[in-house]
């Protein structure tokens, strides 16, 4: 077992703060200990809680490595000069857009449509299908104000001249609800109260299927967004060599197999998984110059009455 963080960081050789998926960081910490004998203390939570803890500990940093569910965490930390330069030899097969000299992807998730196969609705092929009468009052979506990946999806789709805000206006008219973050959107579909999630986090849905839930994950034909999960070593780390070895381990064959087993796409392009990979998906991108607050405000205005 990896060490739980409470009171354990001082006894550990390395401290890692990680956003989900649940169980993956524990498995990686255990594998690293088996390979190196080094104890890893782990704090596993949402990205928001990880960021809050880092801020609270700013005067006396505890974490050596941070793994976020938001790529912007790494780019922001890098701009602020908080990260240690390190390029793992195991990152050679990681695509260039998923690494820099201070951070590298652990794995990647994508957004999809998750449908309850017992709901009786026709199987959708694209986002726009969920605005059809057959899905009236049967669709949920994560709130882009609470979910970074949902925001990216809204920003990407509304920037497309063939889609735009009209799609979200149609979804609102069709009764789509926005109950909260990712789990809050998925739960009504698991329970059968709703039929489909617009913008479900793929690995969370695959996990539910593995548990026996009647879900199907569909990647829309017009494309979707991915959410790479950056790993970074903080410049304040007192265990830099061990931290570098941990990054090497996560990017090793064994580490990337653990990432794939958690239903994420491995960061390395030469490692497979029992799920669609980036090469199987049509990928949409978000212009970094997009006004996030304006997008969130417009979305909130459309769904205020739902």
Secondary structure, DSSP 4 states (H G I P E B T S, - for coil): -PEESTTTGGGSSEEEEEE-STTHHHHHHHHHHHHH---EEEEEE-HHHHHHHHHHTGGG---SEEE-S-HHHHHHHHHTT-B-----GGGTTB-GGGB-SSEEEEEEEEEEEEEETTS-PPPP-SGGGGGSGGGTT-EEEE-TTT-HHHHHHHHHHHHSTTTHHHHHHHHHHTT-EEEESHHHHHHHHHTTSSSEEEEEEHHHHHHHHHTT--EEEE--TT-B-EEEEEEEEBTT-S-HHHHHHHHHHHTSHHHHHHHHHTTPEESBTT---SS--GGGS-B----TT--HHHHHHHHHHHTTT-
